[in-house]
Amino acid sequence: MSKIQETVLEINLAHLTHNFNYLKNKVSSNVKMLAVVKASGYGSDASIIAKHLEKIGADYFAVAYVSEGVILRESGVKLPILVLHPQPVNFKKLIEYNLEPSLYSLRVLNQFIETASILNQKEYPVHIKFNTGLNRIGFSKNELGIILDTLSQTQAIKPIALLSHLAASEDSNEKEFTIQQIDAFKKIADTMIKKVGYPLTLHQSNTSGILNYPEAHFDMVRTGIGLYGYGNDVKYDTKLKPVASLKSIISQIHELEPGDSLGYNRAFIATDYTKTATIPIGHADGISRQYGNRKGFVTIQNKRAYIIGNVCMDMIMVDITDIDCEEGDEAIIFDANSGAAKIAENTGTISYELLTAISTRVKRIVVDDN
Ligand SMILES: *Cc1c(COP(=O)(O)O)cnc(C)c1O
């Protein structure tokens, strides 16, 4: 492996392949795999991830917003792309880029029909989203009648799929609730399929649904976290491998005498001799100020070096008093051995938040080894 020379986010395609195949093996061969690549592929890089998954057999992609779907199309992604949470203001663009909307309320259904009609669309494919207990977005089952009425009056769009989202599939204490969600979705789907008179692709399961609820696999499963495998997150299967590693280097080493202070607002004052390393990554790169003052750490020469003082916009300083290291050495924020979940938990957050905050100025590099 080549030596790191600046802050980089390493994307490991071999691990991505491993995770994809691992999850694919958890579902029947006729169940389609939808890869959720929203939020830049959970902080990595949506285009790099999607283009690789397209090669190794993904069936579908999903993003949250239209702008994210546009990025994928512009980078050459050909597979269907579902937009989970589109806004009517972007419907024209959505159609222009051949994206598929998840329609979740009468307001957006009517607006989408209007836009599709203006653009002379015929049977434009849409997914209809039902709320079965998350109470975030989605039609209620009481709206089935009006949905069907509305659909019967237009040729511009055609539902090809129904979806719903599980609220607590990772939580074994919520089994009863999850099974209720699955049953509710089944009932809605049966009614809807009977009424439209042709099969619809049903999808409800996220990653923990894939692992914990085979009865929720239906025709397609949606996986985000499973692909990226922020692994050491205990909630998830530890056989998944982390795809993203955030690495930097030691820019400079300082030696502090008792009484010397470090960083803005002099938040750290040395009580003993302290050796510090300055690392070129800060809150503008996604290392929240919450990680300052010994909450967060990096790994240098296999040892933990805690962040001391306040996190700056472009830098952190870490305590290397007991670490034998020099300027230019690697400083790992997270990787396969020291997962993002470990650092995140020290500040009461989850790995997703740390990962999705990594800003675009951090260079993404691709590696393909195990
Ligand atoms: C983000 C998202 C997913 C992916 O969930 P994971 O638990 O990360 O696999 C699936 N479905 C919807 C609707 C989502 O918003």
Ligand as a Chemical Component Dictionary entry (heavy atoms), coordinates in Angstrom:
data_LIG
# 
_chem_comp.id                   LIG 
_chem_comp.type                 NON-POLYMER 
_chem_comp.pdbx_formal_charge   0 
_chem_comp.three_letter_code    LIG 
# 
loop_
_chem_comp_atom.comp_id 
_chem_comp_atom.atom_id 
_chem_comp_atom.alt_atom_id 
_chem_comp_atom.type_symbol 
_chem_comp_atom.charge 
_chem_comp_atom.model_Cartn_x 
_chem_comp_atom.model_Cartn_y 
_chem_comp_atom.model_Cartn_z 
_chem_comp_atom.pdbx_ordinal 
LIG C1 C1 C 0 -31.561 5.050  4.027 1  
LIG C2 C2 C 0 -32.671 4.158  3.634 2  
LIG C3 C3 C 0 -32.438 2.777  3.446 3  
LIG C4 C4 C 0 -31.122 2.089  3.759 4  
LIG O1 O1 O 0 -31.099 1.705  5.118 5  
LIG P1 P1 P 0 -29.846 0.939  5.751 6  
LIG O2 O2 O 0 -30.311 0.558  7.106 7  
LIG O3 O3 O 0 -28.713 1.894  5.775 8  
LIG O4 O4 O 0 -29.587 -0.242 4.902 9  
LIG C5 C5 C 0 -33.482 2.011  2.958 10 
LIG N1 N1 N 0 -34.694 2.560  2.714 11 
LIG C6 C6 C 0 -34.953 3.874  2.916 12 
LIG C7 C7 C 0 -36.317 4.404  2.633 13 
LIG C8 C8 C 0 -33.964 4.706  3.408 14 
LIG O5 O5 O 0 -34.231 6.004  3.626 15 
# 
loop_
_chem_comp_bond.comp_id 
_chem_comp_bond.atom_id_1 
_chem_comp_bond.atom_id_2 
_chem_comp_bond.value_order 
_chem_comp_bond.pdbx_ordinal 
LIG C1 C2 SING 1  
LIG C2 C3 SING 2  
LIG C2 C8 DOUB 3  
LIG C3 C4 SING 4  
LIG C3 C5 DOUB 5  
LIG C4 O1 SING 6  
LIG O1 P1 SING 7  
LIG P1 O2 DOUB 8  
LIG P1 O3 SING 9  
LIG P1 O4 SING 10 
LIG C5 N1 SING 11 
LIG N1 C6 DOUB 12 
LIG C6 C7 SING 13 
LIG C6 C8 SING 14 
LIG C8 O5 SING 15 
# 
